[in-house]
Amino acid sequence: MKAIRRLLPVIATHRGRFIETVLWSIVVQGAILAITLGLAVVVGRVITGAGDDLPSFAVVLSLLCVVVAASTWRESWVSHDLAYRLIGVLRGRVFTSLRRALPSRRRQRRTGDLVSTLVTDIETLEWLYAHTVAQTLSAVLVLSASAAVSSAINPALLAVWLPLLVVGVAVPLCTARIAARNGAALASGAGRVRSELLDTMRGLRELRGADALEARMDHISDEVRALARIQIREASRVGMERGIADLTLAAAAIGAVGIALFAGAHLAPADIPLAVAVSVAGLGPAAQIIDLLRGAGMLRASAERIVEAFDEPASTAVLSPTAEPREEKGLVFDGVGFSYDGTTAVLDRLDMHVRPGETVALIGPSGAGKTTAARLVLRLWDPDAGAVRVDGIDIRSLADRDLRRLVAVVPQSSPLLRGTIRSNIALGQPDATQQSIRRAAAAAGLLAVESTLPLGLETPIGEHGTGLSGGQRARVAIARALLRDPRVLVLDEATASLDPEADEAILELLRHDEDRAILLIAHRAATIAAADRQVRLGSRRIDLADPEVTPAGRPSPSP
């Protein structure tokens, strides 16, 4: 339960709502207990013939029914409002933790596992915050009141329902390990199914082309059947515990009747219905505590995965204090070394300076570290040695938002969201003016091909960029980067899907900005030749004076 305890302090972010939830829950459960005991008193008075004040009881009980109805509605509204507020806080913290930690250097995480953590597990905790914590506190108070009433009527009544209460609580505790195993297995199985479905949807064309779709679906069916078996085991456990809880409730009522009969002269006839009612009602609040224990395994499994996400080690170090900037402009790699596994160096003492108004092509064989260099500029990771600087500032001393204003990286495949071309360009700057959006679109060559788009910049885009060609998607991604007017622009095979003429035209447009440094990663010889100079990555140190670093107009051989 340690993980659940770590998540409970989140309640402090909305303590006012939590206190209100507890108060309304106490009102609801207290009023229900009062109605139950009031009805028992009425029955007792009818039995003994003392029913002169029954109209007054009827009025009071009617008012209590109204109180229960109104309080139940308010308690439900407040508790769910609290739960979704807290889920929002949790979701923000989880996303922040994962944003710092991913992509991991050494461990690959499947999309389905992330979906399970970010969606299913967080939503599972809605039950903890909306239906458990505050209600359990109020249940303890009402349970105490029931014990006091039972003791006042006849202390022997406590001997009936207290042991049964212990039994009801003990059963979920005894099966807690099974519940935890089932909860972990359900989450793991659901994650695998989601991953398989996502992978299948993404590779649907390839699977059909390879005639492997049927085999893939059979595999997913096997995973679903395995998941169903776990669900059946968990449902059987829950059903058994609920059956024991129902037997406990019935035994409490029978025991109370037995105590009433056994007490004989020690218990007034009018108090017999009250004795039975308080014995049964005493287990009502206890049922909520038992429900918490019954679902504790699933809650614990979800909480542990969320806490694990909180504790993910950051792929970048904590921001260091802002250092004194150096007298240099543009993008600088200063003795940068980097390794994914801690042993094999992908980049080894890389020195490179891309000045404002300059386009430098970073070339080399596959696996030489070109894309890794681009990701270091985005600070997805920090270098193991050396530093990356923009306009003389070590990017490790920049907040993420400041870094994103200075640097834009356009990969070969940029994700586009469902919407329009205009909304996708303005994705990172939703408050951008229409004029600036159109200017960025023009710089990316989108306006030049606008005649092929049915609605211009308002052309709708489906999921994953459906409806646009590869070249159009590339232009939208470039326009999105240019809208931020970055000081450094990194194009990682961003123009590979364009025809050579369009590629040359976009590069020519980009070169007109004398204040922007452009790092170009490409394999196409014509694209490389358009750069002012080239830097080749290989197995040895790259130096600014290295013969492979060629001056403008003298490209080195294409890779």
PyMOL commands that set and color helices and strands:
alter all, ss='L'
color gray80, all
select helices_A, chain A and resi 2-48+54-101+111-131+133-153+155-174+176-202+204-209+213-266+269-294+296-310+370-377+395-397+400-406+421-425+434-443+447-452+456-458+463-465+470-483+500-510+525-529
alter helices_A, ss='H'
color red, helices_A
select strands_A, chain A and resi 331-339+345-354+359-363+385-390+393-394+407-410+419-420+460-461+488-492+517-521+533-536
alter strands_A, ss='S'
color yellow, strands_A
deselect
rebuild
show_as cartoon
